[in-house]
Each structure stands twice: as C-alpha cells, then as structure tokens.
Amino acid sequence: MTSTTTHRAATEPGNGLTPLFAPRSVAVVGASRSPGKLGAALARSLTGFASAGGRLALVNSRDETMYGSLHQASQEGPVDLAMICVPAPACPGVLAEAAEAGVRAAVICGGGFAETGDTGAEYQEELARIVAATGIRLLGPNTSGFLAPHAGLTASFVPGVAQVRPGRVAVVAASGGVNHSLAFLLAEAGLGVSLAVGLGNAVDVSAPDVLDHLTDDPNTTAVALHIESVTDGPRLVESVRRLTERRPVVALVVGRHDISAFAASHTGALATSWRTTRAALAQAGAVIVDDERELVDAVGALSVTRARPSSDPGVGVVTAQAGPGLLLLDDLRGRRARVPELTLATRDALSQLLPPLTFQRNPVDTGRPGPELGRVLAAVSTDPGVDALAGYVLYEPDAVDLVAAATEGQTPGVPTVLGVGGTGEAVSRARQALLAAGIAVASDPRGVAAATGALLADARARFRAHPPAPGASTPIGLTDAFDEHQSKELLDRLGVTTPPRRACPDRAAAHAALKELGGPVAVKLLDAAVLHKTEIGGVHLGVATPDDLDTALDNLDAIGTRRYLVESMAPAGVDLVVGARRDPVFGPVVLVGLGGTTAEALADVSIRLAPLAASEATVMPSELAGRALLDGWRGGPVLDHEELGRIVIALGDLLAANPAVDDIEVNPLRLTTDGLVALDAVIITKERHNAKPDL
C-alpha cells in the first residue's frame, strides 16, 4: 500500500477550503498503473507533494498494492483531500464514502455530468445532495484540478503544470483548460502562480468561495478571474468588492458574441449577459480585460504595484524609440488614458538631460537610452500631473544599466510599467530583476499599454464610493399597472422633466386639451397593457388642428381604445434611453444609451448595478461610443452629466425599493437646449405582466 506521512500543520479559513488547497494528506481514488489513465496521471502529478512530506494514498480495490477503499486509507491517518478519478455514475457513491471516512474535501476531474444532458445532470444533482448533507467541500466535477505551487501541490492531470513556479498571482477560472492556459502564460511571463483553480461545473466550490479564500492568502497579491456563467450575481459582486479592498482583481468575461449553446454544453449553465456581468464586476472594483494576453499583462502589473486612488489618473510616457512610443501612446489613448502635458518645471529639468530635438512635453522621447535614463524617469514620475509611468526601451546593456536606471527613476506612490524589447536569457533576467524591484514589465508596447490601463482602472475603481442605500424620498409600495400618463406622473415626483400633457377619457376632452396646450401635440393611445404603441399605430405626432386631431382619434378608435394622451411636442434634440430593470442574475441594474434604432443595433450602452453613487452615474455617458453627440455636436445641446446622473440614480433607487417593479424605461429621454425631457415612459410591474397583451 502506498502512503507517505507528514506533520504539516493546516489552519482553517472561514469558508473551509484549507483541506482542499492546503491538505496534509491526499488520496487518489481510481489510481492506476496504466500510464494513459486519468488515475495514473494524477498519481504522477502528486509525487512532488509526497516528496515534500505530504501523505499520498493510492486507492483502487482491484490493485492489491493499493488501499482497497477510502475507509481503509483513513485508518492509517486522516485524509484531507480525495482526488476522484472514476466514471460519472460511480462518483456519487465514492463521494459519499469519502464523507463517511472523514475526508474533508474532494475533486472530481472527469466529465459526464450536467454538461452532457439529463442523465449526467442526475449524477450532478446527487453530488449536490451529498455535499449539502455531509458538508464535504467539492471542486468540480468536470475540472482538470488545481495548482498550489507554494505547497508543492499539483492536483492536476495536465502534463507540464508541475513546472509552473510559485508566484504572486492566483487564477480562478470557470474552465480547467483556461486555468492551465493562464498558468502557463503567467509562467512564461516570469510571474508564476500562487494558486490556480479550474472550477468546472462548480457544484459546490464556486468563484466567490475561492475569492473569499484568497482574501487572506499571504502568497497572493493579485487575482486573475475568468467567468463563463454566473448563478449568484450579488454574492460574486460582494466577494469581488471585499477582495479588491485588499488585492486587485482582473476579470475576463466570456460571451461577447452568441456562444450560449456551447457554454451550456461546456459548464452546464447558460452564460448571463456579457455586458451586465462586466459592468457588475467593474463596479465591484475589478479591472476588466478583453482577452487572455491582456489579462496576463494587467494582473502581472497589479501583482507588483498599484497606483493611488484617483478619479482621473494621468500617465507619463517615456520611450527610447519613437516608433514603439507611438504605438504605446496610440494604445493608451484608445484606453482613454489621460496623458497630460508636463509642467514647465519638469520640461526645464528634462531639457538639461536630453538633446534639444527630442520631444519632451509628454510623451518624452529620449533617443537612444544612456546614463541619464534614470534621471529622466525620475523627472517625469515626480511631475504633479503624473500618477503612473509607462515606458519602453530596447534592451541595450552597453548603453544603459536598465535595472539601475528604472530603480533610480521610481517615485513612491507612482508605479512604473516598463516594456523591455529583446530576446534571450539576458533579457529574461533583466525583466525578472525589474519585477523583483517592484517594477511591472511587459515585452511590447501593447503589453505596456494593457498593464498601464489596468493600473489606471484600478485607481479609478478604488476612488469611487461604495453604493448607497436608496434615498429616503423614493416612492415605495408600487404594485399597480401604470399607463404612460401615470408613469410620467411618477417621473414628475422624482424630479424628471416631462412635457405638458392631459389624460383624456373621451374625444371632447382631447379637443379641450388641444385647445389648452396649443398645437402641435402628440396624440397617443393610453392603455397600461400596451407597451409598444408605435408598432400598432398608437402614436400620432405633429397634430396641430382640430381636423388633424379627429383623424388621429379615428385611427386610435379603430385600434380599440377610448382613452387618449394629448401631449405637447418637445423641441428637437438628441435622444437617449435610460432604464432600470431587474436582472435575473444580478438584481436591479440601470442602463444609459443613445436612443434610436441604430444605437440599439450597435448596443451602445453603459450599465451599472443599482442603487449606485453619483460618482458612478455621472460617468456612464462618457463610456458610450457616441458620446460626442452629447457634447454639442454640430452646435447641438450639451449634456449636463449631473442632471442625467440624478435621473439614473432616481430610477435605480425606485427599482431597488419596489420589489414588485420589474422594469422602468424612459425612451426617449431627449437632450434639448433646455435640458433633459422624458418623452415616453414605461413602468412594468408584476401585475402588468398578468394584464392583457398588446392589442
């Protein structure tokens, strides 16, 4: 029988994952001597754990040289972690046996569960019942395991992972394959990992569990988070928010395009809204990236340094080669980084160090780097408008001692990201020395921009206030169905401007309203059950005379209505859509976007969780691709961001304070020279969902 003992101590964190990620003893159930089998691969991977003093117990009832059961293995000492390598139908029985034998955690690597269909889902449901009944912690199923290099633990069957060295970055990935891919990329970047976890189907141990575990992990300084689907949005947000107060989180969310069918087959759960998930994580304090390469550059930088919290941090750019410097500057601009002109005092200092023909306003072009590089970096990093320093140089050891120069150029509180171009062992050693000195490194201008962008995003996130509770003046107890007039009356109470209007029970009242308001007016069907009035001919614009009104009313009567809304026409402007809805995963969210069908097709929107602080609401329009239309485009009106922010906050508060309300939409909310005016409004309550459908 195979067994190696240890006296390594373990402490138990709040969510009980120490037996999983820092076990004193591990059993492989389904261990095999056939090299190609999963149990054999896992046993080989864990030999390093045994060599380091951990107890490794191999379990296979058909092999006399191994333990016949987990009960038998436990008789020679407690088993903390069981690696279960048996077919899916046998897994529930093995997991139940593990719990009975006192095993505290398990990993099920194989597939054949909810990701495959009904039968597999039944096996997975049985696993969930055993976990709930016994309290054993379970990673998986359908995962390739995890790495804990600091503990010498390679609980994975993937070849080569034992070569991933210990580092300061933790990986929490929905997919076991992505987990290993990121671990390899981090190793290639010279960063290593502290913990790398593939969640698989996440029957028990989920992303929030691992994030909570990492909050107090002394080996972790930054976390790479990969998300495919979310089942409990509020819990994930709270875990990210709590962790980012201590350690930065960089998140990559899958689902920009329609991949829901494949996502379902992969993890057994449908992917939630990509935009909502990204917005929720960013609001919780995570840095959001678009691909795995950017993830590595971003989390690598944040693992060694962070910028001071700031609402709009500035970047100083120093380059020893103009071409790469232009690439870097262009990428930073695309990330909306502020690259301020350096002060006169800084430029005077640079003029004493650099040739007169070099550009010195920001970016700073040094020409070929020389002994003055450290003083140049120091001059730029001490400029009052600079919160982070981004640089790029080719590795030229005969021209400058790069590590000494970068160290000399550091300013406390102003992080440096330095791109070092070149190849070979000498370049790798230089990058490692820079990392050891607390200087983030990258291999190309794009990597420098990604790393710098992450530092800026983290600084902005830490500057923002935590979300407040809904305002005390927010109306509560809303349950009834609302027609457009009632919806606008509620907006009036919230301080949102609406056009003058009259709700009319008959034609005579409509004519009286036209006479009172004066033309032109909009004449609309008024029915709480009809959401899309325009599509059924329920809206008539530019009605100026009694004859025009009779024609409009005849058309509305033909639809079947006898109630009308007569409303003054609004002046021309730029149309926005502002809404609040109850997301099925994350709860109340608010949305701001440009109105019109084109913007809808392009999905040009900004999203936040509600309730939200003013610092969040006022920046939402700045995130729109068409934001130039709101800044006086071709002599048009200029948006007051604070006014829009107040409306967004009010709608978010209203939704959050009224559980019976599902959706609130103001579309369009028109930007005019006199401010914002709500031209249409819809409030959908649970009662309205039960009302009659659109006519």
N, C-alpha and C positions, 0 to 999 in steps of 0.2 A: 504494500500500500504506500502511496506517495504522500508524504506530509513533511513540511518544514515549519518549525515553530518560531515564534518571536515574542518579545516582551514590549513591543512598541505601544506606547500609550495613545489613546484617542480621546478627544473631548467632543462633546455632543452639542452642536448648534441648535438653535430654536426649531428648525424645520426637520431635524433628524436625518441629514444627508451625510454625516460623517461616516457611518458604516458603508455607505455607497462609494464615496470619493476618497476616503482615507481609511480603508479597512485594515485590520490587523491580520485577517485570515480570509482567504478566497477559495471557494470550491468551484470546480468546473464540472457541471453535470452534463453527461453526454461526452465526456472526454474520450478521445480515440487515439489509437496508434497508427491509423491510416492517414498519411500525410495530407491528403486532399480534403479531409473532412473538417467541418467547422470546429468541432471539439478539439481536434489536433492543432489547428491554427491558434486557437485561444490558449491552449496549454503552452504552446511555444512562446506566445507573446508574454505570458505571465512568468516565464522563467526568470526574468530580471527581477521581478518582485520577490520571488523565492530567494534569489541570490542576495538580495538586500536584507534578508532576515524575515520576510513575511512568510506566513504559513500558506502553502498551496496544496489543496486536497483535490485529487482527481477522482471523479465518481462515475462508475459505469458498472452496472450489475452484471454485465456479460464478460467482464475482464477481471480475472482473479487477482491481478496485480494492483487493482484499484479498489476504492471503497465501493461497497455494494449499494449504499444509499446515503443520503444526507444525514439521516439519523446516526448511521454508523460513523460517518466522518465527524459528527459533532461529539461523539463520545470521547474523542481524544483532545477535545478543546473546542471552544465556541467558534462557529463560522459566521463571520460578519456579512460576507457577500457571496451570493451564488450566481455564477455565470451559467445560464441555462441554454444548452445547445441541443435541444430535442425538437422533433416536429411539432407544429402548432397544436394538433389535437392532444398531445401529451403535456403541453405546457401548464395548463391549469392544475393538473394533478401534482406536477413537480413543484409548482409554486406553493400549493397548499402544504405539501410535505416540508418544504423549506421553512414555512412559518411555524409549523408544528415542532420542527427541530430547533427552533430558536434563532434561525437565520434572520438578520435584521434588514437586509436589502438584497435585491436581485436585479439582474439584467437579462432580458430575453432578446437575443440578437436576431433570431430567424423571423421570416415573414409568414404570410398565410393567415393574416388576421383581418381587421376591418377594411384594409386597403384592397382586399381581393373580392369582397362581396358578402352575401348573407351568412354563409357557413363560418367564414373567418370572423365575421362580426360577433357571432355567438361565442366563439372561443375568447374573443377580446372582452365581451361582457362578463364572462365567467372570471377572467383575470381581475376585472374591476371589482367584482363581488368579493373575491378573496382578499384583495387589498383592503377594502372597506371593513371586512370582518376581522382581519388579523392585525392590521397596522404595519405590515411589511412594506417597505418602500420599493417601488418597481420602476426601473428605467426601461423604456420600450413599450411593447415589442417593436420589431421591425427597425432595429437600430444596429449600427456597427460598433456601438460601445462608446468608450471614452478614454481619454489620456489624462494622467496626472503625473507629469514628469518629475516634479519635485519630490513625489513619494516613490518614484521608481516604478509606477504602476501603469502598465499598458493593457488596459482591459478592452482590447480590440483585436479583431482577426485580420486587419488590413496590413499587408507587408510594408515594412519600412517605417511604420509610425514610431517604433522604438528609437529611431534616430532623431526624432524631434526633441530638441534640447529644452531644458527648463527656461522659462521666460516670465514676463510680467503681464501677458495678455491672456485673458480667458475667452474661450469661444463657447457660445451657447447657440446651437444650430438645430433647426427643425429636422434637418436631414443628416443622417450619418455620413453620407457621401460628401455633403458640403462641409461638415465638421472636419473631415480629414483633408479636404481640399484646402480649407483655410489654414489648418495646422501646417500643412506643407508650405504654403505661401509665406506664412509667418516665419517658418524656419529658414526659408530661402532669403528672407529679408533680414536675417540675423536677429530676429526678435524672440523666437521661441514661444512657448505657451506655459501658462500656469495650470490651466485645466481646459480640456476641450471635450465638449459633450454633444453627442447626437441624440436628440430626443425621440426620434421615431414617432410612433403613434401616440406617445405621451398619455398612456392610460392613467398613470399616477404622477410621476415626476414631470413637471411642466417647466416652461421657461421661467415663470415667476418663482417657482421653487428654487431653481438654480441661481437666479439673480439674487434672491434673498440670501442664499448660502454664501454668495460671493461678497456680500456687503462687508463682512468682517474677515475676509480671506487676506492674510498678510502677504501672500505671494502675488496677488493680483493688483495691478494699478489701472487697468483699463479692460473693457469688455467688448467683444465683437458679438453682435446679436443678429441671427438670421431667422427671419419669420416667413412661414408659408401660410399659416392659418392661425386664427385667434378664436378661442372659445369663451374666454372670460376677459373682456376688454378692460373693465375697471381694475381688476386685480393686476393685469400686466402693466397698466399705466402706473398704478401705485408702486409696484416693485421697481420699475424703471425710475420713477421720481425719487424713491428712497435711496436707490443705489447711486444715482448721479449726484446726490449731495456729497457722496464720499469718493466716487470713482466715475470717470466718464464712460458713457456707453455709445457705441457706434452701431447703427442698425441698418441692415439691408433687408428690404421687404420685397418679396416675390409677388408678381401679379400685375405689372404694368399693362400687360396685354391679356387677352382672354385665355387663361390656362386652367380654368376651374375644373374641367373634366379630368385632366391629368393630375392636378393637385389632389382631387378626391381619390384617385386610384393610388396616389403616392403615399398620402398620410392618413387617409380615411376620414378627412374633414374638408369641407369646401372652403376655399380661400375667401376671406372677407374683403371688403372694399380696400383696394390698394391705397387710394388717396386718403381715406379716413384713417387707416392704420398708420401711415406715415405721419399724418398730421397729429394724431394722438401721441405717438412716440416722441415726436419733436417737441410737442407741448409739455411732455413729461420731463424733457431735458436731454433726450438722446440726440446725437448727431446723425442725420440721415444721409446715406450714400446710395449711388445708383448701380454699382457693380462690385464684384469681389476684389478687384485690384484697388479700387478707391477705398474699399473697406480696410484693406491691409495698410495702405499709406496713412489713412486717417487714424486708425486705432494705434498704429505704431507711434505716431507723433504724440497722441494723447497719453500713451503709456509712460512717456518720459517727461512730459511737461504740460502745463495748462496756462492759458492767458488769464489775466484778471477779468472778472465780470465787467461787461461794458455793453451799453446799448448799441453802439456803433463803432467797434474797434477798427483802428487803422493799421495798415501794413506798410512797412518799409521794405523796399525791394533792392537788393544788391546783386549785381551779376558781373562776372568776369568775362563773359562772352555775350555780345549784343544779340545774336540770333536766338539762343536759348532764352535770353532775358525777355525778348519779345513774346516768345511762346508762353513763358511764365506769366507775364503781365496780362496777355490776352485771356488766359485761362482764369486768372484772378478776377478780371473784370466780368467774365461770364458768370462767376460765382457771386457777383455783386459785392465784392470786397472793396472797401474804401482805401484808395492809395493816395494819401494826402500829399500836397506839396510840402517839402521840408521847410522848416523855418530858416530865416536869413542867417541866424547864428549857426545852424547846422551846416548850411551851404558854405559859410565862411570857413568853418573847420575843415570841410571836405576839400575846399579849394587849396588848402595848404598841403593836402596829401595826394591829390590826383592831378594829372595833366589837364590843362585848360580846355582841351577839346572834348573831354568826356562829359556825358550828361550827368548832372548832379542834383536835380530837383526831386527826383523820385519817379521812376527808378533811378538808381545810381549805377552807372557803368564804369567799372574800374579799369577797363582794358585788361591786359594780361595781369593776373594777380602777382603781387610782390609782397615784400615785408610789411608794407603799410596796410594790408588787408584787415588785420585785426583792429587797427585804429579806425578804419573806415566803418567796419561793422559796429564798433562801439559808438561812433558818432551818430550813425543812423538810428541805432536802437535806443539812444538817450533822447532823441527828438520827442518833444511833448505830444506830438500827434501820432506817434508810433506805439502800437500795443503788441505787435508781433513782427518778427523779422524773417523775411524769406529770401534765400539766396541760392545761386547756382554757380558752380565752378567746375572746370575740368581738373582732374587730379594731375598736378604737375609738381612733384616733390622737389624738383630742382629750383622751382620758382618761389615756393612758399611752404612753410610747415602748416598744413591746413588745420590740423587739430589744435595747435597752439594759437593760430590766428582766430579760430572760431571761439576758443575758450576766452581769449582776450576780449573778444567782441561781445561777450554776454553782458546783459544788464539785468539785474534782479527784477523779476516780475514781467520781463519781456521775453517770451520764448523765441527760440531760433529754429527755423527749419532750413536745412542746408542740403541742396542737391549736389551730389558728388558724381560727376561723369567719369566713366572709365571702367576697366575690367581687370580681373586678376586678383591674386591674393593680397597685394599691397593695398588695392582699393577697398577690398573687404575689411582688411584690418583697420584702415582709416575710418570706415563707416562704424565699425564696432567701437573704436575709441571715441568717436563723437557721441554715440549712444551712451557710452559709459559716463561721458561728461555732461549728460542731460540735454544733449542737442539732438533734435529729431533729424532724421536723414531720409533721403529719397534718392533714386537713381536717375531721374529725369525731370524735366520741368513740369510735366503733368503731375507727377507724384508730389513735387513740392507744392503745387497749387492745391492738390487734394488735401494734403496734410495741413497746409496753412488755413484752407477753408474750414477744416474741421476744428482747428483751434478757435477761429472766429465764431463759428456756430456755437461751440461750447460756451464761449464767453458771453454771447448774447443770451443763451438759454439760462445761464446762471444769474444773469442780471434781472430777468423777468420775474415778476411777482407770482406767488402761488395763487391759484384761482380762489376768488372769494365765494361766500355763500350768496344765494340770490338776494337781491335787495328787499328791504322790509316793505317797500311800497308796491311790490309786484302783486298783481291780482292773483288770487288763488280760488280754488273750487270750481274751475271751469269744466263743465261736463256736457253742456248742450251743443247741438249742431249750430254752426254760425253761417249766416249768409254773408255776402260781401259787405253790406252796409253794417252789420253787426261786427264783422271783423275790423272794419275801419274805425268804428266807434272805440273798439278796444285799443287800436293803434293810437287814436287820439289821446286816450288815457295814459299811454306810455310816452307821449311827447313826440310822436311821429306825425309829421305834417301829411294831411290828406286833402284832396280837392273838396270844395263846397259841393254838397250833393243833397238829394232828397229821395227817401224811400217812398214809393208811390203805390197805393193799393189798387188804383184804377186809372183809366185814361184821363179823367178830369184832373186828378192830382198831378199826373205827368205834365199836362198842359200848364197847370198852375206853376209847377216847378220850372218849366222852360221860361215862363214869363218872369219869374222871380230871379232866376240865375242869369238869364240872358244867354243868347247863343254865342258861339256854338257849344253844344253839350255832347256828352256821350250818353247813350241810352242803352241800358243793359237789362237782360233777364235777371231777376232776383229770386234765387232759389238755393237754399242751403245744400240741396242734394246734387246740384250741378257744379262740377269742378271746372270743366273745360268749356266755358261759354262760347268762346270764339269758334271752336270747331263745329258747333251746331248752329251757327248764325245768331248767337245770343248777344252780340255786341254790335252797336251801330255808332260810328264816330262822325263828328262834324255836323250834327243835327242843329240847324240854325233857325228854321221857321216852323210854324205850326203844321204846314203841309208835310215838311220833312219828318216831323215828329209822328204824324199819323201813319206815314209809310213805315217808319221804324216799328211803331207799335203793332201795325198789321202783321209785320213779319214775326214779331215776338209772339203775338197771339197764335199764329199758325204753329208755333212750336208747342204751345200748350200752357203758357204761363199767363198769369193775370196780375203779377206784381213786377214793378219796374224800378230800376235805379236810374235817376237822371242826375248827371254829374258834370260840373264844369270841366272843359277841356284844359289840359295842362300845357304850358309852353314847351317848345322843343328843347331837347337836351340829350344826354347820354343815359341810356337805360342800364340799370344794374338789376341783379336778382339777389335778394337777401332772404335766407330761410333758416329755420331751425327744425330738426327732425330727430326722432328717437331711433338711433341706430340700434339694430338688434344685437350687436356685439358690444359696442362702447357706450351706449346710452345716449343722452342728449348731445347733439352736435349742432354747430352753426356753420353757415356757408355764405360766402360772398363771391359773386362772379359778375361778369359782364352779361347784360341781357341780350336777347335776340337769338335766333336760331344758329347763327354762325358760332357764337361763343359757346352755345350748348354743344354743338358738334365737336368743338375743339376742347371741351371740358376745361375751360379756363376758369378755375375756381380756387378759392382758398378755404380751408376747413379748420375748425377748432372744436375742442370739447367745450361743453357748457356746464356750469357757468364759467365765465372767463374774465380775466382782469383787463382793464383798459389798455395796458401795455401790449397785450396780445391782440385785442380787437383793432386797434388803430393801425397795426402794420399789415393787416390782411390785404387791403387793396394794393399794397406795394408788391405783393407776391404774384399778381396777375400778369400774364404775358402782355395783355392790352392795357397796362396801367397808364401808358402815355395818353390815352383818350380821356383820362380823368384829370389831367394836368394842364387844361387849357388848350387842347389840341386844336390847331387852326382857329384860334380865337374863341373856342368853346368854353364852357363853365369849368371852374376849378373845384375839385372835391375838397371839402373840409373833412380830414380824416377823423377828427374827434367827433364830429356830428355823426358820421357813419358808425364809428365805434360805439357811440351811445345807443344807436338803433340795434346793432348786433348784440350788444350786452343785454338790452331790454328783451329781445326775442329769446335769447338763450335763457335768461332768468325766468321768463314766462313758461317756457317748456319745462325747465327743471323743477319749477314749483307746482306744476299741474300734471300729475301722472296720467290723467285722462286725455291729455292732448298728445297727439301723435306727430302732427306736422303743422308748421306755420310757414307760409311763404308770402313774400311781398315781391311780386313780379309783374310789371316792372316797378322798381324804385328809381324814379327819374332824377338825375342830376341836372338842375336848372341853374340859371344865374342867381336865383333867389334861394338856392339850397336844394335839399332832397324832398321829393314828394312821392308818396305811395299811391300809385295809380290802380293797383289791383292787390287784393289780399285774400288769402285762403287760410282758414284755420280748420284743421281736421281733428276731430275728437273721436274717441272710440264709439260714441253714439252715432256719429256721422257715418262711420263705416257700416253701420247697420241700417242706414237710411236708404231711400230708393236710389238706384243708379242714375247716371247721367241720362237725360232724355235723348 
